[in-house]
Amino acid sequence: MELRGSVIDLVFIKASESLVQPSRLLEWQGPSDHIPLASKFSLPSELEDFKRVSIAKGSDAETQFVEQLIGGVRGICLETPTTIAEVDAMAQAVADVFSKAWSDNATEK
């Protein structure tokens, strides 16, 4: 079997349509290499608790975010890692810089 990239397609349908027989789902998909899967779960009709965290484009927060990233990554990349442990530590340090810059500058909407 050849290993290659794959994409998972998600299709959301009304609860009333979820009762359709699986053979009908195959008719809807047409000629394809996709295999339909079914899962019974539902989302509330109103997502009152939905919150969006972002950094506004062109804002002072965006500038500070980028500056914080640049400064943080420059501080990490002073030496070239030579062992697996050093590579892991550097990767974690970069992830920590991104996480801190995001939490310092992103706001909840």
C-alpha positions, 0 to 999 in steps of 0.5 A, a space after each residue: 500500500 502506498 503511503 501518501 497524504 490524505 484529507 479528511 472531509 467533514 460533512 455536517 447534515 441535519 439530524 433528520 437527514 442522519 436517519 438516511 440509510 448508509 446506502 443512500 449516503 453512498 449514492 450522494 457521494 458519487 464516484 469517489 475514493 471517500 468512505 462515508 462515516 457516521 457519528 451521532 452527536 449534536 451541537 446546541 442550536 445557539 453557541 452562546 459560549 463560543 469565544 474567539 481569540 485573535 490578534 487584529 491585523 495592523 494593530 499594536 498588538 500584532 506589532 508587539 506579537 511579531 516583535 516578541 516572536 523575533 526577539 524570542 526566537 533570536 535568543 534561542 537560535 544562538 547555537 546550532 543543536 548537535 544532539 536529539 535532546 538539544 533539537 527537542 529542547 530548541 523545538 520546545 523553546 520555540 513553541 514556548 515563545 509562540 505560546 507566550 507571545 500569543 497569550 500576551 497579545 491575543 484578545 478574546 472577542 
